[in-house]
């Protein structure tokens, strides 16, 4: 492949990425539309007032009917395979709120799909199937069964199939939650309260504690209002907001202030075609990804442990990564997204960043290191002291979040009993990168804590590395892997990159070998060699990790893998002019999504590193 093809692809891709900025100069991205979100939102609005929200309900039903998969089920996105959770929700929503003529064929096809999957339409079998899918975690299983009960698809006494939620425990101080081992993850507190209260009011919880629950409700009702964000959307997510709203209506709380604000949120976030995305936007995440990609492949990106002279990195290639014309505005905006008070939802201290700039966001351990790395890459100028202060607070926030096992969880320390609250390799790796970059500029005491945190993180990563050298991430998957839906390419690329950047290249060897051995025969990457199709996202991530190693330790094997990967990426993106998204993202409770900006940002990052490696790979080949 000619060098000019690579450079042309990079320039086109950068131009496409820059064109995605909003009027303020940063990125919001565009999340995929979700059948699950659409089903839950229409049930919530229909439960509140089907007549008043008739237009929204009718349009949502029409969208679900139009986007039913050929097999009769529904997937989480328009590119997703049918799954039992989303199919149950859509089937129930259309059964309850669809018109007689429009729903008959749709409901019949969905009924056949569910019967084939479950064995029958028996409420008992449906309940057991949902419980088996999520195990001990009731964060999603209970809301699914509640919606089915509301819509009548669990029979006349549907609420009896909805498992109990110990909502009374929400009255205790939140610092006790880790010890109490709640059956929901940290972000699901609103659902715990609302659905637990609804089940009690529906008489499904028995009478043993009715007096106590009656006296607790005023306190829990006030707490629910307190943690609802100004936008009305819990986590800015239509599903969670919808579940809370319909639960309160079922509990006889139709006029509850939380319902009113929840409805306002749903009406504000519905799309023109009548559907809803899983979340309003990932603006902070999208922006930090964009900054990191636009700044990649240059000496600006180089920190401790990574070679920094232009001879090793750039070889004189001008990739145009010195900056972009809204960098100052992005810096101001990003600094403004740092939380400076205790967050009312998770009770986390100041210092973190959430995935969005909207009020429903919650500080987390992927966006916080992402923001820290982006701040390090941007020109601080006269705001250097402010940036340093923000970085100190952010690094300390991550240190305080680190679990005893050395890994980094998403939101809350010590909640690790359930999957989406446990430590994870991808978050830990991202955090190690941020700590390593900022360590030398932190106060001496904080440097010591960072050193200790890095060592604990490395020990954690060693313990959770699979025998084949790979790591499995928490927040990304691959729907083509039937066994576990995991995405070792994402996890291994993220961890391997982090290890190389902090100077642990020997430790990274297993991950490097796995990435090389699992390159598809077409030159791209999926999540397992030739068993899953190549995607732009996974290919770009693998290329970036291998290219960063090649910058330090070039080899013929790496050059060959990168040459094939580069050729696939240039071809698949039509020389940087087309970026098809794949549903590799996991939202809460393994809810699939794709994001328009992912193939763009990761392609730009990979191509930037490749352009800087042309001499190492060979000027005649790349």
N, C-alpha and C positions, 0 to 999 in steps of 0.2 A: 504494500500500500504506500502511495506517495506521501511525502511529508506535507505537501500542500493540501491534501485531502484532510489530514488530521487538523491542520491549522484552520482550514475553512470550516470544518465541523465545529471546532471550538468557538470560533468567532460567531458563527450562526447561533450556536447554543447559548452563548453569553448574551447575544442580542435578544433572544427569546426570553431568557430569564429576566433581563432588565426591563423588558416590555411588560412583565407581569406585575410591576410595582403599582401600588395604588396612588391616589392623589397626594398622600402625605409622604410618599417616597419609600415606604417599606412594603412588605409582602403580606398578603392575607391567605393566599392559596385558594384552592377550591375543592372542598370535600365532596366525595361521591354522595349521590342521593341514596337513601336507605329505605328499603321496604319495611324493615323493622320499625324505624322511626316513624314512617308514614302510618303504619298500622296502629302504633300506640298513640300517636297524636290524634288520629281521627276518632279512636275510642274515647280518648279524654274529652275532646270537644263534643262528641255526641253524647257522652254521659252528662256533661254539664248542661247542655241545651241543644238537642238535636235540631230543633226548629230554627233557633237563632243562628246556628253555625251550619245550616244546611248546605250552603255553597261549598264550604271547605270540606265537609264530610263527603259530599257527592264527588268532588274533584279527586279527593284522596282515594275513594273507592275505585273510581275510574282508572286512576294511575296504577293501583294494585292489580286490577284486572288486566290492564294492558301489559304489565311487566311480569306476569306470572310465567315461570319457566315452562318449557315445553313438556317437562315431565309432570307438571301439575303442582310443583312446590315453588317456594320462593327462596332466593338467597339473600344475603345481607346487602349486596350491591347488584347492579345490573350486569355485572360480570362474574357473579358468584354462583357456585353450585347450590342447589337446594339443600336446606338443612331443617331439622325438626323444629328448632326454636322459632325461627322466622316464619316457617310455614304454619305452625300452630297459631301464631299471632295474626298473620294475614287471613288465614282461614276463618278464625273467630271474628275478626273485624268485618270481613265481607259478609259473613253469615248474619251478623247482627245488624249491620247498617247498610248493606247493599239492597237495592231494589229487587223485587221478585224476579223480574225479567233478566236483569243484568247479572245477577249473581248465580243463577242456577247452574250453568255449565262450569263456572269458575269454582264454586263450592264443591261440585261433584268431583272435578279433577283433583282438587286438593284433598278431598276425603279419601280418594283412592291412594294418593301418595302417602298420606298419613297412615292409612290402614296397612299398606305394604311395609312401611317403616316400623310401625309400632306392633302390628299384628291384628289390630282391630281399633275401632273408635271408642273402646271402653274407657271411661274416665279413670279407672284404676290403672289400666295399662299406660295411658297417656301420662299419668302422674309419675309412675315408676320410670318411664323413659326419660322424662324431664329431670327427675332426681338423679338418675344414673349419669346423665350428661354433665351435670355440674358437681356431683359428689356432695361433700359437706358444705360447700359454699352455696348459701341460699340467696345470694345477692340477685341472681337472675332467675333462678328456678321458681321462687315464690311469686315474683311479679308476673311471670308468664302464666302460671296457673291462675293467678288472680284475674288477669284479663280474660282468660278462657271462661272463668266462672261468671264474670260480669256479662260476657256475651252469650252465655247459655250453652256453650259447647262442652261443658263438663256435666251436663244434665241438670235436673231440677234442683238438686242440692249441691251445686258446684262448689260452694265455699268450704264444704267439709274436706275437699281434696287439697285445699291451700294449707301448706304447712305453717305451724305457728312461728311467729317472729317475736322474740322477747323484747318488745318495744319499751317495756318498763325500765330496762337497764339503761336506756338513753338518758334517764334522769340522773344517773350517777356522773361524777366528774369524768371527763373524757380521758384524763390521764390513766384511769383505771381500765380502759377498754382492752388494752393488750392483755392484761391479766385475766379479764373475764372471758376471753376467747369467744367473742361474738360470732354468730354464724354468717355474718356479712362483712365485706371488706370496708376499709376506712371511709371510702367516699360514699357509701350507701346509707349513711345515717338518716337522710330524709325518708328513704324507702322503708327503713326499719321502723321508724315512728309511724308513718302514714299507713302502711299496709298492716302492721301489727294492730294498730287501732281499728282499722276497718274490719279485720278478721274478728276481733273481739266484739265489735258492734253488730256484726252479722251473726253472732251467736255461735261461731265455730270454735271459740276458745274455751267453752265450758263456763262454769259459774264460780269456780274456786276462788279466784282473785278479783271478782267483779267490783267489789267495794274499793279495793286498793287501786285498781285501774281507773275507776271513775274519778278518784281524787287526784291521780297522777296526770290525767289528760290536760288540765289547764296549764300545768308546767311544761308538758311536752309540746303542747300547741304553741306556747310562747317561744319555745326553743326552735321549733320548725320555722316560725316567722323570722326569728333572729338569724338563722343560717341561710335563709333564702336570699340570693343576691338581688341587687337593684334591678337587674334585667328580668327577674322572675324565673330565669332558667337555671335549675340546679346543674352545675358543671357546664352550663351552656348547652346541655344535651336534651334533645326532645324526648328520648325514651325515659330517662329518669324523671324529668319534669312531668311527663304524661302519666307515668305510674303513680307518682305522688298525688297528682290532681284527681285521677279517677278513683284512687283509694279513698281520698277524703270525701268525694261525692258518695261513694258506697257506704261510708260511715255516717252519712247524714249531715256532712259538713260542706254542702254545696256552696254556701256563702262565706266560707272561710277565706280570709285575706290571701292565704297561700294559693288557693284555687284561682282567685281573681288574677293575681300576678302571673301564675302559670299559664293561664289562658292568653294573657297579653303577650307573653313570650312566644307561645306557639303561633299566634296570629302574625307576630312580627317576623318569624323565621320561616314561614312556609314559602316554598318556591312557586314560580309562576305556573308550573305544570301541576301543582297540587300536592307535591311531595315535600319531604323534609330530609335534610342531611342528618348525620349522627351528632354533629356538633355545629355551632355557628361558624367558627373558623379556628384555625391553628396559627394565628397570626404571628405570635412570638416564635413558635417553633419554625414556621416557614421562613421568617426573617433571619433567624440565626443560621439556619441551614444555607440560606442564600448568601449571607455574608461570608460564611466559611468557604463556600464553593468559589465565590468571586475572588477571594483572597488566597486561594490554594495554588500550589505549584510555584510559589515565589519565595524569595528570601524573607519576606515579611512573615511567612507562616512558621519560620524556623525558630525553635526555642531550644532549651537545654536538651542535649542528647541527640539532636538531629543536626546533621551537617548544614552549615549555613552560608557557605560561599557560593557565588554564582557558577563557579566551575562545576561543582558537584550537582547543583540543583537545576539551574536554568540553561547552562551551556549557551548563553547569549540569546535564547529564544525570547521574543517579546510576546507574552500572552495577554498583555493588557490588564493585569490583575492589580495594578497599583492602587486602584480605587474606583469609585463610581460617583457620579455627580450628586447623589443624595446621601452620601455617607454621613455627613454631619447631621442631617435630619434623622437618619436611622439611629445614630448614636444617641441623640437627645431622646428619641422615642424609646429606645431600649432601656436606657437608664430610668426612664419614667415607669417602666413596667415592673421594677423590683418592688416586692412587698416590704413595706416599712413598719407594719404593725402585725400583731398576732392575728392569724387568719381565723375568722369565726367558724369556718367549716371544719377544719382539721385541727385547729388549735395550735398550728405550727408557728414557731417564732418568726420574726422578720428576717429578710435576707434572700429569700428564694424568688424564683420566677415561675409563672404558669405557662401553659401552652398558648394562651390567648390574651389579648389585651382587654377583653370584656370582663364584666363583674363576676361572672360565674366561674372564672378560672380558679384553680387551686395550685399553690406552689408545688413543684415536683422535681424529682432528681434526674430528669432528662433535660428539661428546659433550663434548669439552673446551670449545669455545666455548659450547656450549649450557649447560654448568654455570656458566661464568663469567657469562653473561648472567643466568641465574637467580639467582645469588648477588648480583648487582648490584641485582636487583629486590626482594629480600627484606629485611625489617627486620633489621639486624645487632645492634642494641642493644649489650650488653656484649661481644659477640663480634666487634666491628668490626675489631679488630686481627688476629684470627685469619682473618677473611674476607680482609682486605687481603693477608696473607701468602700465603694460598691463591691469591689472584688473581695475585699477583706470580709465583708458581711456575708457574701455569697459562699465563700470557701468555708467559713465557720458554720454556716447553715448546713452545708453538706457533711461536715465533720460531726455535727450534732445528730445527723440523721443516720449515720452508719450503724448497722446492726452489730450485735455481738459476734456474729459469724464472719464479720469483715466485709460483707457485701452491702450494697446500697439498695434500699427499697424505694418504692415510688413516692409515697406520700408521708407515711408515718412510721417511726421507728418501733420495732417490737411487735408489730401486728402480724408476724409471719406465719400464722396458722393457715391462711388461705392464699390461693395462688397469686392474686394480683396485689398482695401486700408483702410478698416475700422479697428477699434480696434477689437481684438478677444480674447476670454477667454483663449485659449491654449497658445497664445504668452504671454499674461499677466501673466498667472500662471508660465510659464517658467522663465520669467523675475523676478518675485517675489522670486523664488527659488535662482536665482543668486544673487540678491541684499541681501537677507538674509544671504547667506553664506559669502559674502565679507564685509558686513557692518562694522564689528568690526575692520577691518584692514584699513579702508579708512580714509582720513583726516577728521577732525571734521566737517568742513563745508559740505563735501560730505555725511557724515553720516546723517546730518540733512535733506538733500535733499532725501536721500534714505528712511528715515523714512516717510517723506511726500509722496514720490512716492508709498511706500507700502500701506499706508492708502488710497490713491486715487485709487490704484489698487484694494484693497479689496472692496471699495464702488462700483467700476465698476462691479466686479464679483457678488456682491449681486444684482445689478440691472439686470444683464443679465442671472441670474440663472432661469431656467424654473420652473414652478410650481411643477413639479414632482421631483425636486431636481437635475436635470441634467444640463449640459452645452454642447453647440454645438460648435465644433471647426470650424476653417476656412479652414485648409489645409488637412483635412482628411474626408473621407466619407465612405458610405457603399452602394454599388449598389443594394442591396436587399431591401432597403427602398424606395419603389416606390414614396412615397409622397414628400420627400425632399432630398433624397440621403445623409442625414446627418449621423454623427457618434457620437452619445452621449456617447458611451462607451469610445472612445478616449478622447473626451473633458472632460467628468466627471472624468475619471481616472487621467488626467493631472492636473486638477484643485484641485481635492480632495487630491492628493499627495502633491501638493504645500502647500495647507492650513495646512495639518498635519505637514509638515516639518517646517513651520514658526510658529508653535504653535497654530494655529487657529482650533483646533480639533472640537470645538463646531460648528463652521461655516461649517466644513466638513461633519457634520452628515447627511445632506440631500443627498449629493453625495454618501456617504457610503451606505445609505439605497437604493438609486437607483441602485448602482452596485450589491448589494446583491439580490435585487428583480428581476434583469434582467439577472441573471445567467441562462443559458439554462439548460434544464433537463438533458443534457448529461454531465454537469459539466463545460463546456466551456462558452465562451461569444461570442456573435455576437454584434449587436447593438440594439437589442430589444428581450426580452425573448421569445425564441422558435419561433420567426417570421423571424429570420435571422440566417444562419448557424454559428456555432462557428468557429473562426479562431485562429491560433497560435498568431497572432499579438494582437488581441483584448483580448484574454484570458490572455496573459502575462501581458498586461498593467493593466488589472483589478486586477490580482493577486498581482502585485507589490504595487498598491495603498492600497489594503486591508491588505497586509502583513506589510507595513510600519505602518499602524494604529495599527495592532496587536502587533507590537514591543513596542508600547507605552501603549496601552489600550487593552490587550487581552480579548477575550470573547468567549463563546461557539459558538455564531452565526458566528463570523468571522472564527473560527477554522473549523467549518463545511463547510463553503463556500470554504475556502482555501484547505481543504482536497479533496473536489470534483474537484476543479480546478486543483490541482496538479496531480491527477490521470488522468484527461483528457489530460493535457500537456505531461506527461510522455508517455502516450499511443500514442497520435497524432504525437509526434516527434520520435516515435520508439526508445524510451530511448535515446533521444538526438542525433539521427543519420540522421534524415530526417526533413527538414524544408521547407514545401511548402508555397510559398508566395501567398498572396491574394491582389487583386487590391483595396486597401483602401486609397491609396495616391491620393490627388488632386494636380496636377500641376496648372499652371495658367489657369484661366477661366474654372475651373472644368474639367480639362483634367486628366482622370484617369491614374494611373500608379501603378505598384508594384515594389518592390525593394528587391533583393535577401537577403540583410543583415537585413531587418526589423525583420523577425521571429527569426533570430539568436540572435541579440542583446537583444531583449525584452525577449526572453526565458531565456537567461543567467541571466539577471537581476532578473526576477521573481524567477527562480530556486535558485539563491543565497540567496534571502530573505527567501524563503521557507526552505532551509537547515538550516538557522539560527533560524528558529522558531520551530524546531522539538519538543522541550519540551512543548512549548505553545500549539501546536496542538495535541501532543501525540506521544510518541516514537513508539507506536504500529501501528499508522495509517499513519504516514508520515516520 
